[in-house]
Amino acid sequence: MSHPEKLQQRIDAYLMQLRRSLGELPPDEVNEILQEIRGHILERAEASGELTDERLVAILKSLGSPEEIAPLYQADALMARARSSLSPRVVMRGVHRWSTVSAWGLALFVLGIVGYATGFALVVAGVGKIFAPNQIGAWVGPHTFDIGVNSDPTARDVLGWWLVPFGLFGGSALVVATTRALRWTLRFARIRRPTAA
Amino acid sequence: MVITRSEPAENWETQIRKGWLELAILASLWGDKLYGLDIIRRLQTDSDLLLAEGTIYPILGRLKRDGLIDSKWVESEAGHPRKYYWLTNTGRRRAIAMARYASTFLTRIDSLIEPLLAKEKE
């Protein structure tokens, strides 16, 4: 059964919106969801006899809007937010949840802490250099490699003022990269939602 | 009835529907393997629990994750594959337990709410 182009476009638009609303669920899961919903729409359409625009609108209306359905797929709201958030705090809460049930989660949690701690430390050092240029630097000595405050008199500051842009941009980039890496990896997290009777 | 801790507060009607819907879905699968639209049609004939039809699919996904039902894609004469669902043994046991609970619950609350309904008739 071939639908006129306009009707097909309406169906496609609905499915596209659903795909967007499903956010960062695993791709194979998203495809399966779309296939099932698509089947529903097509079958309702076929059952309605000659498909008109009004009938299709009615079918989609009784199906519910993508914005209404999509959140229900994200069984665990905390994980769903973590998978799509830009906030290190929200993302780390998701990672923490995963770390309580999986060794992979625990490894990711440690990685997250290292990534964020290093990133934020670089930013702090970059800002600190502006206010205390003589105390804060990237110190390299025979026994030292240290970004921050120095205690080794033989060490010298190798970056000088370059620490400011390096700290600010490098640190921020590391924080963003850590967030992206954690979010990407969280797609593979499988957690049964917490239940209470 | 299963409730997530992270769920935002919803109105009472949605909450009641939600709890019953899960039982209704498991019950609809008691005798047959059905695909989503089958289940929807059955629920619409025998109950008025379902508001937006699409909400059934995420619930089916969750019931599957919880091991109560299983599913398989089957090619159909309709031209697109259908995803069929059926009860697992765990699902059967859960459905029986829920049905018993629901039945006892209904009997008991019936006497409790009867005065309210009588008041309405006055």
Interface residues (C-beta under 8 A of the other chain):
Chain A: M1 E32 I33 Q35 E36 I37 R38 G39 H40 L42 E43 R44 E46 S62 L63 G64 S65 E68 I69 L72 Y73 A75 D76 A77 L78 R192 R193 P194 T195 A196 A197
Chain B: M1 V2 I3 T4 R5 S6 E7 Y35 G36 L37 L51 A52 E53 G54 T55 Y57 P58 I59 G61 R62 R65 D66 A78 G79 H80 P81 R82 K83
